[in-house]
């Protein structure tokens, strides 16, 4: 019997050998011809594969679209191609502007609560739907399309099943499992009222410093191509069957078109300088099979190809994707990506629609985008024919989804069936995915599998932390600030191990710091990267936490006490881990496993009968670096020399002994963001932001938005260089309130103070200065200093980002002990004001445009 993946393979035309021959097995075959593309960013559509339509055009449907289009006003047409975020628009806005779509961004939730209950999500979906169907003002009843980043399950919603991130799934090499994950994700998304998942990401990451590397399945295009078709089918259903885009499926959004995984130096939103053949053969490998299986939406990338932003690349969007590949769904931008196109701004960019974009993702600028696009359509800058084609594509997808006769989300087949969130069947699939994604890199003297009937210690800061094991895009954009209570359906790694050990009659003890009460027979140390997403995860080298050896020291201490140690490493990419691998007896790459930590216990522990219950099946989807500076090290490249090659992975039948690996990193630990406290929307690990209101009560602010208990100070995300990479602080003026950055460990800054080092703020004054304001540092109870800042802020140009430097000498002169600084920054204000910060760091005098003067002793 032919599978849907076979159908996708067959749909790509023509079938003859050539440059794409290595991809035949996963659905990519050549149609290259004799033309050789230049490496200058020019596009040659004839070099790209032809794809047969997976979903034939329904002539009756097209006639209904013709009829509806003929009655729509220009205003209604423009509304259909604009998408706003739920944090910045209301159902009344949808009713007034007849917007075609809404999204919930990573930090956007009902009631601005990251842990809003599922009922609140469904109620919000109903409200937007009802507004879109309200014709009381004379507008057409065109149902809204609600999109969300359901990238590893419906992970925005409390109680949903959270699957491993793609980096782990790629190690499983199991397209059938991926199809099931897509199916479950679609069900849980529909339960909460949405019809559109912004997935799958089909990037082929080439530089593991990239902060989105974990969103890619593999560095190998064949793996990505096979998974792309499987995930799209799982989310949408199989074309030609009754289940296709029915009430238990959603539309997928294949992203980010195209080349985002190959930007120079692994920089998110950067420039891909690959040739057209490499762009096609490597970076675009996931798109033909996705289109061939019926993908309904494609999201363009923030990034560029040879200096041209993808959102404005007509050759790749219109000539290649739409015409050559026969893609008949719609193309949407990423978050305000149109604003990065030269000559455009976040407020509008008709040029991207001319290039082939069918929908703006304009989360907080939707109104300005609507108005500028409408003006362009009226003036002729945006041809009406192109606008009509964009609207037609959006309407076509809505008809295929049966939205016009589906009723509001709560009345659809599974809307509101919250028992399906984290249902046992769904969790079983996620647990299988965890088991299959684990990669065993070392197993000295066959220390694994462990006997669950013995006394086991579970240690490390990842052992009992659902947020850390789930990573970014979990309940909020960066995946930080959640609590155990936010995951009612799921197990931490510790909980899974403890349950299995107790069931077998053994004893397990949790001690994060490894300070046990009863000496164990073996220890499992769970540690790894803290959550991050997008550009906030970009790193300068592949060294795991340079300068912070606490995890390594924990492993070594337990080993020195005669305890065998199994290291379970959580990460979104392969990192230089040679020292930790050498120190441990066994080393397991667990990636970001999601909510089903019990899947790890299934594999690392023996079964109740004393035999192997589940063997390691995972094989590396990304090559592991030999040194921390081995940034681009992918299978098939010249001089390929990894520490562990693509496809490597041990099983229990293999010899798991490993000769000591080189502990020479190739780079200095000082390259790891030294002196940076806050940047790109991320606090450096070990640093906490705290809000203290006028009442004196203080609260930490790990998620956004946040406010002091009395509301006298608030913080929310704003854009500077990228999406929500800055924080805006608002003082109400109801008394004195403070924002501060606290370090877990005091910093010794005497050397820096003796030089010309400064505390550098990238700041913007957002409202006229009123009342006193001061800046300071702290060094323990009763120790610290503050400096007046009002005059300095008053001298800055309002609304303009400025780098402001405060010499560390000034804080010392005012009384701070710079040998033990634990409060790295305080900003205290009495009157009402708004101030934004996008970076807080140490820097030299040349790093600041303006330096605050102070009296030195």
Helices and strands as residue ranges (DSSP letters): H 4-11, E 12-13, G 21-26, G 45-47, E 50-51, H 59-71, H 74-80, E 82-85, H 91-97, E 101-104, G 110-112, H 118-133, E 145-148, H 166-172, H 175-191, E 196-197, G 213-215, H 221-236, E 253-257, G 260-262, G 264-266, E 271-272, H 276-278, I 279-283, H 285-292, E 297-300, E 304-305, E 308-309, G 310-312, H 314-314, I 315-324, E 330-332, G 337-340, H 350-355, E 360-361, H 366-379, H 384-400, G 403-405, G 409-411, G 418-420, H 424-437, E 439-443, G 444-446, E 455-459, H 466-470, G 484-486, H 493-504, E 507-510, E 522-528, G 534-537, H 550-560, E 564-570, H 578-583, E 586-591, H 598-604, G 669-671, E 676-679, E 682-683, E 687-692, E 698-700, E 706-707, E 713-718, E 726-731, E 737-747, H 750-754, E 758-765, E 773-778, E 784-788, H 790-794, E 802-807, H 808-813, E 821-829, E 833-843, G 845-847, E 850-852
